Amino acid sequence: MFCRKLLPLLLLCAATTAQAQIYKWVDENGQKHFSTQPPPAQQKVEPVKINQGYIGDDRPAPEAEAPSSESNPTASAKASKKEMCSSAMRWTAIDIDNLKDIAREKKQSGKASAAEYDKGIKSLDAVNKQITMQDCITSSGEDQKNYECLSKGAGILVCSGLMAEAFKEAFKEGAKRAQKP
């Protein structure tokens, strides 16, 4: 679906995916920053707690409606898929904004070049154009599984399989380095 277009972004973002303290602050220009290093002392800094997966709001779960004998199962399935797709679109927009913020921070800190940053942003924009409500509603098979994953807030890198692929490559690279004298 959108795996290949995200590979440059994955390489840009995956380098520091380890469990580290992340700091968030807004500079005098209103620019939001995320970093593993705290900002200058005059900035109001806020440590960011990173949770694995989605931690929902403290809203009570909606009560399940009793199925009526006259209900149309296909209409119910369409409504359910539309809700899933709405959630996938909402989470994707959030994820893309967060990935752009991370890429911008890496560029500003010198961990990514301007060319790498531009390539990552272009990849995100291309993926954002591909992931549409209409495509989600008409999806089936593997694409539908990807949209279902996105609807749960797992993120583009996880749902596309790129994160797992990056970890496999990192383990291979680590094994090679461990064998060198």
N, C-alpha and C positions, 0 to 999 in steps of 0.2 A: 504494500500500500504506500507507505511513505518512508520506508527504512533507508533507502539509498540516499535520499535527499537530506536525511538527518545525520549521516555519518560524520561529516565535518564538524557539526555542532557537538556530537557526542565526544569526538576526540578533543574538542575545545573544553568541554565541561567535565569530562570524566576524570581528568588528571587529579582533581582534588575532591573526589567523592567520599573520601574516608570520613570517619566520625571526627569532626573537629568543631571547635567553637566558632560560630558564625556571629558576626556583629552587623547590625543594621543601623544606619543613621542617614539623616537628610542634611545635605550641605547648605550653605547660605544661598545657593542658586535654586534650591528646591529639588535638587537631584538626589534620588534615593540611591544609597550605596550598600553593598553587602561585601563583607570581607572576613578573612580569618584573622586579620590583624586589626586591633582596635584603632579608631581614628585619632587624629590629634586631640589633645586634652580638652580643648574648648568645645568640641562637638558633644552633643547629647547622644550617648550610645545606648543601644538596647540589644542585649544578647537575644539571639533568635533560637527558640527551641525547635529542633527538627524532629518531627515524628515520622515514623515509618508508616506510610499509607495515609489515608484520610481519617481525621478525627472529626466527627460530626459535631454540629452545634448541639446545645443542650435542649433541643426541641423534642417533645414527645413524639413517638412514632404515630403516624396516622392510623386510625382504626380501619381495619379491613372491612370493605363493604361486603355484605352478604350477597352472593351471586343470585341473581333472579333467574327464574326458569325461562324467561323470555329474552335474556341477554344474548347478544350475538357474539360468539367467541372470536370471530375475526375482527370485529370492531374493538373488542377489548384488547386483543393482541396488538392491533395498530396503535391504540392509545398508549399501551405499555411501551411499545417500541419508540413512539414519539417522545415519551417522557425520558426514556433511556438516551435518545439522541440529543434531547435538550440538555441533559446533564453532561453528556460527552462534549457538546459544543461549549458549555460554560467552563468545564474543567480544562479543555484545550486552550481556551483564551487565557485563562489564568496561568497555565503551564508555559505557554509561549511568552507571555509577559515576563514571567520569572526567569526563563532561560535567556531572554534578551538582557535582563538586568545582570545576570551572572556573566554573560559574555562581555557586556560593557565593563563590568568590574575587572574582569581578567585583562581586558585591553588596557584599562587605566592603570592597573598595577604592573603592567609589563609582562604578564604571563602569557599573553597572546599578542600576536602582531596585528597590525591594522588589516592586513590581507586575510588573516585567519578570522578575525572578527567580521569583516565584510562577508566572507564566504558563509560563516555561520548564520548571520542575519538573513542573507539571501535564502539559505536553506530553510530557515524558520518561516520566512514569508511564503515560500513555495509550498511548504507543508500546510500552512494556514489556509492557502487557497484551495488545497486538495481536500481538506477535511470540512465537508459541508453537511448541512442538515439533510439535503436531498440525497446525497451519497450515503449518509448513514441510514436513512429510512429505507432506501432500496438495497442496502447491503445484505450479503448472505455469506455463509461459510467463514473463511478466515478473516475477511474484512469485518464482518459483523462481530466476531470475537474481539477484534481490535477495538471497535467502537464500544463494546460492552466494557472492556478493560478501561478505556478512557473515561467512561461514564462513572466509574468508581473512583476516579481521581488518582490513578496510579501514575499517570504522566506519559508523555509521548515516548520518551526513551525506554521506559519499561514495557509499554504496550506494543511497541514496534519490535521488541526483542534486541534492540541495539545495546541496552545496558548489559544484558546477559552475555552478548557477543563480546563486549568490551572487557568484561571480567574474565572471560575465557582467554582472551588475548593477553591480558595483564598477568594471569597466572602462568601462561606459557613463557612470557618474557621474564617473569620472576624466576621460573625454573631454569631458564637459560643462564641468567645472571648468577644464580646460586651454583651452577656447575663450573663456571669460569674460575680459574685459580686466582 
